[in-house]
Amino acid sequence: MATVSVRSVRKAFGSVEVLHGVDVEVADGEFVILVGPSGCGKSTLLRMIAGLENITRGEIAIGGRVVNNVAPKERDIAMVFQNYALYPHMTVRDNMAFSLTLLNAPKSVIEEKVGRAAGILGLEPYLARYPRQLSGGQRQRVAMGRAIVRDPQVFLFDEPLSNLDAKLRVAMRAEIKELHQRLKTTTIYVTHDQIEAMTMADKIVVMNGGNVEQMGAPLELYDRPRNLFVAGFIGSPAMNFIKGRIEGGVFRAGDIALPLPSDPGQAREGQPVVYGIRPEHLRLDGAGVAATVHVTEPTGSETQVIMHLAGSQVVGAFRERIAEKPGQHLHIAPDPALVHLFDEQTGTRLN
Amino acid sequence: MTEAAKPLSSINTRVDSEVQGGVTEAEGPQMMSWDSHTRRWVVVYIPLLIFLFVLLFPFYWMGVTTFKPDSELLDFKNNNPFWVANPTLANINKLIFETDYTHWLVTTMFVAVGSTFLSILASVLAAYAIQRLRFKGSDYVGLAIYAAYLVPPSILFIPLAQVVFEMGLYDTSFALILTYPTFLVPFCTWLLIGYFKSIPYELEECALIDGASRLQILRRITLPLAVPGLISAGIFAFTLSWNEFIYALAFISSTENKTVPVAILTELVSGDVYHWGALMAGALLGSLPVAIFYMFFVEYYVSSLTGAVKE
């Protein structure tokens, strides 16, 4: 177990810079998820921590030791790849034992460690099989087993669940989280799926275009996104945004008026702002604004309604059953305590 | 190697689509049955048979001639040229007991195995370095190696003869073992570059993190996965060395050091007399090792030319 520090790290491929000075601190035993759209540099950052890409500028330290010029094998890390990267010509046992055999570990130690990892992951019946004889979820487990056997200081996961089907993904998500709770090894996990990030992480690092947009606990990001990008990225269904301006103590867009949050912060009268409200923070209210129903999507536990409001598309998630047909009006009101205001120009949070 | 694989696979898919097309069209009510059965014969079986005939007839001729007594061999008026009336082992007997044929076979085998081994060793290291280490200018090195392949042996053997002489290797098997790689290494290197490319790079990255060195990765991950590629490179190198003619003719002078292709031509033709029976027997026996070699590895050979690593 160890801390990981990423200090003003830059990465350039030729003349193209893909990381523009990234700072991330990972505490000992923490589960940190790097999340962002594809091409945001999250995988590159992970590969730099692993030592598979060199560091153009800045430094990375693992356990207090700067590892910029340390070979991957000497960083004491284990990595799980998106395609599992199991050695196809070796059995599950040999795959898991590979790193130990390279260290010339005695047979009894290898047996014991592989046995223990297989026990943790429920892989005992498959030890003699080849990767091609396993299902996707089992392969994923072998890849994790290979990491566990090494008992590394840091686990690195590179989109490990993206090749699995939806149901298995949910199951493996819980499994990885449980594994982390059990082993308490510092973990850095890359994904583009914000639900994975929300459900598993101690700390989420939202990246976009080679920069860190925001870093914090999942609910902190959900409750107080620092800018429009994070607000739109975290949460499903995504936050609604309505463009307008502040006039006379309320938010106005076209002919509708919506209440401002109790503490509007830096928002000034007359300023063009983006009004953000999560679908689950809209409620039905006879005194609210009228929105035109476009599509209703009942899921049983809740109903998602896509509506048109002041020229914008707005999604609402309601516990109530919605009887309104498309074209009819629904009166909705936002919860003022849960409204987010963003600067229209810079996209930064105002309240 | 994909260039070589393309025609093969395109023929396959064409055959498949024709066969499938025939079946579905036969099921369609408006199609006449002519379209399925006859067409399949015309576009698939008959061309295949012609192809087979062209390929196999020389072997048949070799075989038939080997067992013909001289009387039948030289008199086509009174004998069927395509058949043997009174088979004899005299030609084979003459070949094996009256010439150094067994010795030639051993020499050829030694040369072929030696040069194949050397070439594969050099090619593996070269291909791995070019494909995986991606050092500066690796692309150009790859091209340069290929350019060496384009120099025809009929030009290269003159300067090479000088080298062979200077090194005191003239008229030894080593003259051939060391010169054959000039054309084997480029081909094998390119074949292996293509094969290494098909092995997911993530496997090597994973091994790198697992603590393997470059050589360990090559030995324990890449090479085991590249076995089909190694085998087809090996078969190719072996066949080329086994059949090589110009260098063997130029660098070897004594009868006992000759390789089979050169020896049967220079030792079994005396003046303008062709010992056809023994010649054909020599050719037939000489092609057997290669045929046996292919027989064992044909599946690897095909899979390496057409497919990649399967997990």
Boltz contact constraints between the chains, C-beta under 6 A:
constraints:
  - contact:
      token1: [A, 52]
      token2: [B, 205]
      max_distance: 6.0
  - contact:
      token1: [A, 72]
      token2: [B, 208]
      max_distance: 6.0
  - contact:
      token1: [A, 72]
      token2: [B, 209]
      max_distance: 6.0
  - contact:
      token1: [A, 73]
      token2: [B, 211]
      max_distance: 6.0
  - contact:
      token1: [A, 79]
      token2: [B, 209]
      max_distance: 6.0
  - contact:
      token1: [A, 81]
      token2: [B, 202]
      max_distance: 6.0
  - contact:
      token1: [A, 83]
      token2: [B, 202]
      max_distance: 6.0
  - contact:
      token1: [A, 85]
      token2: [B, 202]
      max_distance: 6.0
  - contact:
      token1: [A, 85]
      token2: [B, 203]
      max_distance: 6.0
  - contact:
      token1: [A, 85]
      token2: [B, 206]
      max_distance: 6.0
  - contact:
      token1: [A, 88]
      token2: [B, 311]
      max_distance: 6.0
  - contact:
      token1: [A, 89]
      token2: [B, 224]
      max_distance: 6.0
  - contact:
      token1: [A, 89]
      token2: [B, 225]
      max_distance: 6.0
  - contact:
      token1: [A, 98]
      token2: [B, 210]
      max_distance: 6.0
  - contact:
      token1: [A, 99]
      token2: [B, 210]
      max_distance: 6.0
  - contact:
      token1: [A, 99]
      token2: [B, 211]
      max_distance: 6.0
  - contact:
      token1: [A, 102]
      token2: [B, 211]
      max_distance: 6.0
  - contact:
      token1: [A, 102]
      token2: [B, 212]
      max_distance: 6.0
  - contact:
      token1: [A, 131]
      token2: [B, 311]
      max_distance: 6.0
  - contact:
      token1: [A, 132]
      token2: [B, 311]
      max_distance: 6.0
